[in-house]
């Protein structure tokens, strides 16, 4: 889970799929990335679906 382009780049370089909730800068959607508008959208059902 990341909120910045720098953290996102690091996670993707490590081969991770990333849940992104942008803070100061917008982050576009891309393969291996789930971009949400706010952290409250990451409910337990969504989080469970990401680790299956």
PDB file with SEQRES, HELIX, SHEET and CRYST1 records, atoms N, CA, C and O in Angstrom:
SEQRES   1 A   52  UNK UNK UNK UNK UNK UNK UNK UNK UNK UNK UNK UNK UNK          
SEQRES   2 A   52  UNK UNK UNK UNK UNK UNK UNK UNK UNK UNK UNK UNK UNK          
SEQRES   3 A   52  UNK UNK UNK UNK UNK UNK UNK UNK UNK UNK UNK UNK UNK          
SEQRES   4 A   52  UNK UNK UNK UNK UNK UNK UNK UNK UNK UNK UNK UNK UNK          
HELIX    1 AA1 UNK A    5  UNK A   13  1                                   9    
HELIX    2 AA2 UNK A   39  UNK A   41  5                                   3    
HELIX    3 AA3 UNK A   44  UNK A   50  1                                   7    
SHEET    1 AA1 2 UNK A  18  UNK A  21  0                                        
SHEET    2 AA1 2 UNK A  33  UNK A  36  1                                        
CRYST1    1.000    1.000    1.000  90.00  90.00  90.00 P 1           1          
ATOM      1  N   UNK A   1       0.861  -1.160   0.000  1.00  0.00           N  
ATOM      2  CA  UNK A   1       0.000   0.000   0.000  1.00  0.00           C  
ATOM      3  C   UNK A   1       0.908   1.223   0.000  1.00  0.00           C  
ATOM      4  O   UNK A   1       1.790   1.347   0.850  1.00  0.00           O  
ATOM      5  N   UNK A   2       0.695   2.109  -0.936  1.00  0.00           N  
ATOM      6  CA  UNK A   2       1.537   3.294  -1.078  1.00  0.00           C  
ATOM      7  C   UNK A   2       0.692   4.534  -1.339  1.00  0.00           C  
ATOM      8  O   UNK A   2      -0.466   4.446  -1.748  1.00  0.00           O  
ATOM      9  N   UNK A   3       1.305   5.697  -1.090  1.00  0.00           N  
ATOM     10  CA  UNK A   3       0.608   6.959  -1.344  1.00  0.00           C  
ATOM     11  C   UNK A   3       1.445   7.947  -2.144  1.00  0.00           C  
ATOM     12  O   UNK A   3       0.988   9.059  -2.411  1.00  0.00           O  
ATOM     13  N   UNK A   4       2.667   7.566  -2.534  1.00  0.00           N  
ATOM     14  CA  UNK A   4       3.529   8.494  -3.265  1.00  0.00           C  
ATOM     15  C   UNK A   4       4.158   7.817  -4.477  1.00  0.00           C  
ATOM     16  O   UNK A   4       4.322   6.597  -4.486  1.00  0.00           O  
ATOM     17  N   UNK A   5       4.511   8.593  -5.497  1.00  0.00           N  
ATOM     18  CA  UNK A   5       5.177   8.019  -6.662  1.00  0.00           C  
ATOM     19  C   UNK A   5       6.494   7.316  -6.305  1.00  0.00           C  
ATOM     20  O   UNK A   5       6.834   6.304  -6.918  1.00  0.00           O  
ATOM     21  N   UNK A   6       7.227   7.834  -5.337  1.00  0.00           N  
ATOM     22  CA  UNK A   6       8.497   7.220  -4.940  1.00  0.00           C  
ATOM     23  C   UNK A   6       8.271   5.853  -4.313  1.00  0.00           C  
ATOM     24  O   UNK A   6       8.950   4.891  -4.672  1.00  0.00           O  
ATOM     25  N   UNK A   7       7.332   5.750  -3.388  1.00  0.00           N  
ATOM     26  CA  UNK A   7       7.016   4.471  -2.763  1.00  0.00           C  
ATOM     27  C   UNK A   7       6.462   3.489  -3.776  1.00  0.00           C  
ATOM     28  O   UNK A   7       6.779   2.301  -3.732  1.00  0.00           O  
ATOM     29  N   UNK A   8       5.641   3.976  -4.683  1.00  0.00           N  
ATOM     30  CA  UNK A   8       5.080   3.145  -5.739  1.00  0.00           C  
ATOM     31  C   UNK A   8       6.192   2.578  -6.617  1.00  0.00           C  
ATOM     32  O   UNK A   8       6.198   1.384  -6.917  1.00  0.00           O  
ATOM     33  N   UNK A   9       7.125   3.421  -7.028  1.00  0.00           N  
ATOM     34  CA  UNK A   9       8.242   2.965  -7.873  1.00  0.00           C  
ATOM     35  C   UNK A   9       9.055   1.891  -7.162  1.00  0.00           C  
ATOM     36  O   UNK A   9       9.467   0.913  -7.785  1.00  0.00           O  
ATOM     37  N   UNK A  10       9.285   2.062  -5.884  1.00  0.00           N  
ATOM     38  CA  UNK A  10      10.039   1.090  -5.106  1.00  0.00           C  
ATOM     39  C   UNK A  10       9.302  -0.245  -5.037  1.00  0.00           C  
ATOM     40  O   UNK A  10       9.902  -1.300  -5.245  1.00  0.00           O  
ATOM     41  N   UNK A  11       8.007  -0.200  -4.746  1.00  0.00           N  
ATOM     42  CA  UNK A  11       7.211  -1.425  -4.655  1.00  0.00           C  
ATOM     43  C   UNK A  11       7.153  -2.140  -5.997  1.00  0.00           C  
ATOM     44  O   UNK A  11       7.282  -3.362  -6.059  1.00  0.00           O  
ATOM     45  N   UNK A  12       6.961  -1.387  -7.063  1.00  0.00           N  
ATOM     46  CA  UNK A  12       6.890  -2.009  -8.384  1.00  0.00           C  
ATOM     47  C   UNK A  12       8.247  -2.575  -8.799  1.00  0.00           C  
ATOM     48  O   UNK A  12       8.302  -3.626  -9.438  1.00  0.00           O  
ATOM     49  N   UNK A  13       9.343  -1.898  -8.449  1.00  0.00           N  
ATOM     50  CA  UNK A  13      10.683  -2.410  -8.756  1.00  0.00           C  
ATOM     51  C   UNK A  13      10.943  -3.730  -8.031  1.00  0.00           C  
ATOM     52  O   UNK A  13      11.711  -4.566  -8.506  1.00  0.00           O  
ATOM     53  N   UNK A  14      10.295  -3.911  -6.872  1.00  0.00           N  
ATOM     54  CA  UNK A  14      10.437  -5.144  -6.106  1.00  0.00           C  
ATOM     55  C   UNK A  14       9.497  -6.235  -6.614  1.00  0.00           C  
ATOM     56  O   UNK A  14       9.498  -7.352  -6.096  1.00  0.00           O  
ATOM     57  N   UNK A  15       8.691  -5.907  -7.633  1.00  0.00           N  
ATOM     58  CA  UNK A  15       7.790  -6.897  -8.214  1.00  0.00           C  
ATOM     59  C   UNK A  15       6.459  -7.029  -7.507  1.00  0.00           C  
ATOM     60  O   UNK A  15       5.743  -8.010  -7.710  1.00  0.00           O  
ATOM     61  N   UNK A  16       6.118  -6.057  -6.680  1.00  0.00           N  
ATOM     62  CA  UNK A  16       4.873  -6.109  -5.914  1.00  0.00           C  
ATOM     63  C   UNK A  16       3.699  -5.517  -6.688  1.00  0.00           C  
ATOM     64  O   UNK A  16       3.864  -4.566  -7.452  1.00  0.00           O  
ATOM     65  N   UNK A  17       2.524  -6.085  -6.484  1.00  0.00           N  
ATOM     66  CA  UNK A  17       1.297  -5.414  -6.894  1.00  0.00           C  
ATOM     67  C   UNK A  17       1.031  -4.382  -5.808  1.00  0.00           C  
ATOM     68  O   UNK A  17       1.336  -4.616  -4.639  1.00  0.00           O  
ATOM     69  N   UNK A  18       0.464  -3.241  -6.190  1.00  0.00           N  
ATOM     70  CA  UNK A  18       0.372  -2.142  -5.231  1.00  0.00           C  
ATOM     71  C   UNK A  18      -1.035  -1.564  -5.165  1.00  0.00           C  
ATOM     72  O   UNK A  18      -1.669  -1.309  -6.189  1.00  0.00           O  
ATOM     73  N   UNK A  19      -1.504  -1.366  -3.957  1.00  0.00           N  
ATOM     74  CA  UNK A  19      -2.725  -0.620  -3.689  1.00  0.00           C  
ATOM     75  C   UNK A  19      -2.280   0.810  -3.445  1.00  0.00           C  
ATOM     76  O   UNK A  19      -1.492   1.071  -2.536  1.00  0.00           O  
ATOM     77  N   UNK A  20      -2.782   1.742  -4.256  1.00  0.00           N  
ATOM     78  CA  UNK A  20      -2.331   3.131  -4.196  1.00  0.00           C  
ATOM     79  C   UNK A  20      -3.472   4.043  -3.773  1.00  0.00           C  
ATOM     80  O   UNK A  20      -4.568   3.976  -4.329  1.00  0.00           O  
ATOM     81  N   UNK A  21      -3.214   4.886  -2.797  1.00  0.00           N  
ATOM     82  CA  UNK A  21      -4.128   5.950  -2.397  1.00  0.00           C  
ATOM     83  C   UNK A  21      -3.302   7.226  -2.465  1.00  0.00           C  
ATOM     84  O   UNK A  21      -2.635   7.581  -1.493  1.00  0.00           O  
ATOM     85  N   UNK A  22      -3.335   7.935  -3.622  1.00  0.00           N  
ATOM     86  CA  UNK A  22      -2.489   9.107  -3.803  1.00  0.00           C  
ATOM     87  C   UNK A  22      -2.729  10.175  -2.736  1.00  0.00           C  
ATOM     88  O   UNK A  22      -3.859  10.400  -2.302  1.00  0.00           O  
ATOM     89  N   UNK A  23      -1.643  10.823  -2.327  1.00  0.00           N  
ATOM     90  CA  UNK A  23      -1.783  11.920  -1.365  1.00  0.00           C  
ATOM     91  C   UNK A  23      -1.577  13.252  -2.072  1.00  0.00           C  
ATOM     92  O   UNK A  23      -2.557  13.899  -2.440  1.00  0.00           O  
ATOM     93  N   UNK A  24      -0.353  13.677  -2.270  1.00  0.00           N  
ATOM     94  CA  UNK A  24      -0.084  14.998  -2.838  1.00  0.00           C  
ATOM     95  C   UNK A  24      -0.083  15.021  -4.362  1.00  0.00           C  
ATOM     96  O   UNK A  24      -0.454  16.028  -4.966  1.00  0.00           O  
ATOM     97  N   UNK A  25       0.330  13.921  -4.986  1.00  0.00           N  
ATOM     98  CA  UNK A  25       0.432  13.885  -6.443  1.00  0.00           C  
ATOM     99  C   UNK A  25      -0.464  12.796  -7.020  1.00  0.00           C  
ATOM    100  O   UNK A  25      -0.597  11.724  -6.430  1.00  0.00           O  
ATOM    101  N   UNK A  26      -1.077  13.061  -8.163  1.00  0.00           N  
ATOM    102  CA  UNK A  26      -1.911  12.023  -8.770  1.00  0.00           C  
ATOM    103  C   UNK A  26      -1.048  10.858  -9.264  1.00  0.00           C  
ATOM    104  O   UNK A  26       0.105  11.048  -9.652  1.00  0.00           O  
ATOM    105  N   UNK A  27      -1.620   9.660  -9.245  1.00  0.00           N  
ATOM    106  CA  UNK A  27      -0.937   8.468  -9.728  1.00  0.00           C  
ATOM    107  C   UNK A  27      -1.901   7.763 -10.674  1.00  0.00           C  
ATOM    108  O   UNK A  27      -3.009   7.403 -10.276  1.00  0.00           O  
ATOM    109  N   UNK A  28      -1.487   7.564 -11.924  1.00  0.00           N  
ATOM    110  CA  UNK A  28      -2.381   6.929 -12.893  1.00  0.00           C  
ATOM    111  C   UNK A  28      -2.525   5.428 -12.659  1.00  0.00           C  
ATOM    112  O   UNK A  28      -1.651   4.796 -12.066  1.00  0.00           O  
ATOM    113  N   UNK A  29      -3.631   4.866 -13.129  1.00  0.00           N  
ATOM    114  CA  UNK A  29      -3.828   3.423 -13.054  1.00  0.00           C  
ATOM    115  C   UNK A  29      -2.898   2.742 -14.042  1.00  0.00           C  
ATOM    116  O   UNK A  29      -2.550   3.313 -15.075  1.00  0.00           O  
ATOM    117  N   UNK A  30      -2.501   1.523 -13.723  1.00  0.00           N  
ATOM    118  CA  UNK A  30      -1.653   0.713 -14.601  1.00  0.00           C  
ATOM    119  C   UNK A  30      -1.772  -0.736 -14.163  1.00  0.00           C  
ATOM    120  O   UNK A  30      -2.317  -1.025 -13.097  1.00  0.00           O  
ATOM    121  N   UNK A  31      -1.264  -1.642 -14.979  1.00  0.00           N  
ATOM    122  CA  UNK A  31      -1.279  -3.066 -14.619  1.00  0.00           C  
ATOM    123  C   UNK A  31      -0.531  -3.267 -13.306  1.00  0.00           C  
ATOM    124  O   UNK A  31       0.535  -2.689 -13.097  1.00  0.00           O  
ATOM    125  N   UNK A  32      -1.096  -4.094 -12.420  1.00  0.00           N  
ATOM    126  CA  UNK A  32      -0.457  -4.381 -11.145  1.00  0.00           C  
ATOM    127  C   UNK A  32      -0.673  -3.312 -10.095  1.00  0.00           C  
ATOM    128  O   UNK A  32      -0.076  -3.356  -9.019  1.00  0.00           O  
ATOM    129  N   UNK A  33      -1.520  -2.360 -10.406  1.00  0.00           N  
ATOM    130  CA  UNK A  33      -1.778  -1.221  -9.526  1.00  0.00           C  
ATOM    131  C   UNK A  33      -3.281  -1.042  -9.361  1.00  0.00           C  
ATOM    132  O   UNK A  33      -4.021  -1.029 -10.344  1.00  0.00           O  
ATOM    133  N   UNK A  34      -3.724  -0.906  -8.135  1.00  0.00           N  
ATOM    134  CA  UNK A  34      -5.121  -0.563  -7.874  1.00  0.00           C  
ATOM    135  C   UNK A  34      -5.107   0.806  -7.228  1.00  0.00           C  
ATOM    136  O   UNK A  34      -4.579   0.974  -6.128  1.00  0.00           O  
ATOM    137  N   UNK A  35      -5.683   1.787  -7.906  1.00  0.00           N  
ATOM    138  CA  UNK A  35      -5.678   3.161  -7.413  1.00  0.00           C  
ATOM    139  C   UNK A  35      -7.056   3.492  -6.842  1.00  0.00           C  
ATOM    140  O   UNK A  35      -8.069   3.367  -7.530  1.00  0.00           O  
ATOM    141  N   UNK A  36      -7.084   3.913  -5.583  1.00  0.00           N  
ATOM    142  CA  UNK A  36      -8.316   4.317  -4.914  1.00  0.00           C  
ATOM    143  C   UNK A  36      -8.279   5.811  -4.630  1.00  0.00           C  
ATOM    144  O   UNK A  36      -7.203   6.393  -4.492  1.00  0.00           O  
ATOM    145  N   UNK A  37      -9.444   6.430  -4.543  1.00  0.00           N  
ATOM    146  CA  UNK A  37      -9.509   7.855  -4.221  1.00  0.00           C  
ATOM    147  C   UNK A  37      -9.253   8.133  -2.747  1.00  0.00           C  
ATOM    148  O   UNK A  37      -8.677   9.161  -2.392  1.00  0.00           O  
ATOM    149  N   UNK A  38      -9.689   7.199  -1.881  1.00  0.00           N  
ATOM    150  CA  UNK A  38      -9.506   7.395  -0.439  1.00  0.00           C  
ATOM    151  C   UNK A  38      -9.325   6.045   0.237  1.00  0.00           C  
ATOM    152  O   UNK A  38      -9.814   5.023  -0.245  1.00  0.00           O  
ATOM    153  N   UNK A  39      -8.629   6.053   1.337  1.00  0.00           N  
ATOM    154  CA  UNK A  39      -8.322   4.813   2.055  1.00  0.00           C  
ATOM    155  C   UNK A  39      -9.570   4.103   2.544  1.00  0.00           C  
ATOM    156  O   UNK A  39      -9.566   2.879   2.676  1.00  0.00           O  
ATOM    157  N   UNK A  40     -10.636   4.840   2.817  1.00  0.00           N  
ATOM    158  CA  UNK A  40     -11.866   4.218   3.297  1.00  0.00           C  
ATOM    159  C   UNK A  40     -12.489   3.292   2.263  1.00  0.00           C  
ATOM    160  O   UNK A  40     -13.360   2.492   2.605  1.00  0.00           O  
ATOM    161  N   UNK A  41     -12.064   3.381   1.009  1.00  0.00           N  
ATOM    162  CA  UNK A  41     -12.555   2.469  -0.028  1.00  0.00           C  
ATOM    163  C   UNK A  41     -11.933   1.081   0.105  1.00  0.00           C  
ATOM    164  O   UNK A  41     -12.436   0.126  -0.486  1.00  0.00           O  
ATOM    165  N   UNK A  42     -10.861   0.955   0.865  1.00  0.00           N  
ATOM    166  CA  UNK A  42     -10.164  -0.321   1.044  1.00  0.00           C  
ATOM    167  C   UNK A  42     -10.813  -1.090   2.194  1.00  0.00           C  
ATOM    168  O   UNK A  42     -10.230  -1.239   3.267  1.00  0.00           O  
ATOM    169  N   UNK A  43     -12.027  -1.575   1.949  1.00  0.00           N  
ATOM    170  CA  UNK A  43     -12.735  -2.322   2.987  1.00  0.00           C  
ATOM    171  C   UNK A  43     -12.178  -3.747   3.081  1.00  0.00           C  
ATOM    172  O   UNK A  43     -11.433  -4.176   2.200  1.00  0.00           O  
ATOM    173  N   UNK A  44     -12.529  -4.475   4.130  1.00  0.00           N  
ATOM    174  CA  UNK A  44     -11.992  -5.826   4.315  1.00  0.00           C  
ATOM    175  C   UNK A  44     -12.231  -6.756   3.118  1.00  0.00           C  
ATOM    176  O   UNK A  44     -11.358  -7.555   2.778  1.00  0.00           O  
ATOM    177  N   UNK A  45     -13.377  -6.661   2.488  1.00  0.00           N  
ATOM    178  CA  UNK A  45     -13.662  -7.516   1.334  1.00  0.00           C  
ATOM    179  C   UNK A  45     -12.687  -7.246   0.193  1.00  0.00           C  
ATOM    180  O   UNK A  45     -12.177  -8.183  -0.422  1.00  0.00           O  
ATOM    181  N   UNK A  46     -12.428  -5.986  -0.088  1.00  0.00           N  
ATOM    182  CA  UNK A  46     -11.483  -5.625  -1.146  1.00  0.00           C  
ATOM    183  C   UNK A  46     -10.075  -6.117  -0.790  1.00  0.00           C  
ATOM    184  O   UNK A  46      -9.389  -6.698  -1.631  1.00  0.00           O  
ATOM    185  N   UNK A  47      -9.655  -5.888   0.431  1.00  0.00           N  
ATOM    186  CA  UNK A  47      -8.304  -6.304   0.854  1.00  0.00           C  
ATOM    187  C   UNK A  47      -8.142  -7.818   0.764  1.00  0.00           C  
ATOM    188  O   UNK A  47      -7.096  -8.297   0.326  1.00  0.00           O  
ATOM    189  N   UNK A  48      -9.148  -8.571   1.166  1.00  0.00           N  
ATOM    190  CA  UNK A  48      -9.092 -10.029   1.053  1.00  0.00           C  
ATOM    191  C   UNK A  48      -8.952 -10.462  -0.401  1.00  0.00           C  
ATOM    192  O   UNK A  48      -8.222 -11.407  -0.702  1.00  0.00           O  
ATOM    193  N   UNK A  49      -9.644  -9.778  -1.294  1.00  0.00           N  
ATOM    194  CA  UNK A  49      -9.595 -10.155  -2.712  1.00  0.00           C  
ATOM    195  C   UNK A  49      -8.208  -9.932  -3.311  1.00  0.00           C  
ATOM    196  O   UNK A  49      -7.860 -10.568  -4.306  1.00  0.00           O  
ATOM    197  N   UNK A  50      -7.428  -9.059  -2.734  1.00  0.00           N  
ATOM    198  CA  UNK A  50      -6.108  -8.753  -3.256  1.00  0.00           C  
ATOM    199  C   UNK A  50      -5.053  -9.786  -2.859  1.00  0.00           C  
ATOM    200  O   UNK A  50      -4.006  -9.872  -3.501  1.00  0.00           O  
ATOM    201  N   UNK A  51      -5.308 -10.559  -1.828  1.00  0.00           N  
ATOM    202  CA  UNK A  51      -4.307 -11.529  -1.355  1.00  0.00           C  
ATOM    203  C   UNK A  51      -4.665 -12.968  -1.711  1.00  0.00           C  
ATOM    204  O   UNK A  51      -3.994 -13.894  -1.256  1.00  0.00           O  
ATOM    205  N   UNK A  52      -5.661 -13.168  -2.479  1.00  0.00           N  
ATOM    206  CA  UNK A  52      -6.041 -14.533  -2.893  1.00  0.00           C  
ATOM    207  C   UNK A  52      -5.242 -14.968  -4.075  1.00  0.00           C  
ATOM    208  O   UNK A  52      -5.420 -16.084  -4.564  1.00  0.00           O  
TER     209      UNK A  52                                                      
END                                                                             
